[in-house]
Amino acid sequence: MTIRNVVAGSVILCAGLTFVAEGEADAARDCASGVKTIKPVVLEDPGRWTYTYGLSWCADGGTIGWAEPSVTPRVLDTACRWVGRIEEAVNPVQGGPGWSAFDMSEFSCSASDGKEHGVNPWVVVTFAPAGAYDTRSGIEPT
């Protein structure tokens, strides 16, 4: 989701939404070869929370010009909360034409003993200019 005219010249990430200044969204979406996307990766603790990771990118002439990840957290149980995105990165793969994207977020839930228990859902996507990609994901305790 893109919202324009938030603050001129700024990019702000919040809860998986990207806010961009006027003109930046159009530049990011221009893609003569067509935008490539992954099948969204969904991780969950059924009935408690879900985490959905998506990734779109554009490549022209065998070179990736831009990549745009998205994270959609959903809290389903009032005993849980989404802490936020803990770590994220999108970088070219050293020595190759492809790139790698990584995201780790955190959810925390209160247990019946009153203690907080957290987990970190994570996704790694390695993707190529032509559209091929590979995903790895998991959920680790905090």
PyMOL commands that set and color helices and strands:
alter all, ss='L'
color gray80, all
select helices_A, chain A and resi 24-29
alter helices_A, ss='H'
color red, helices_A
select strands_A, chain A and resi 2-3+11-14+17-20+36-37+41-45+49-60+63-75+80-92+99-110+116-127+133-141
alter strands_A, ss='S'
color yellow, strands_A
deselect
rebuild
show_as cartoon
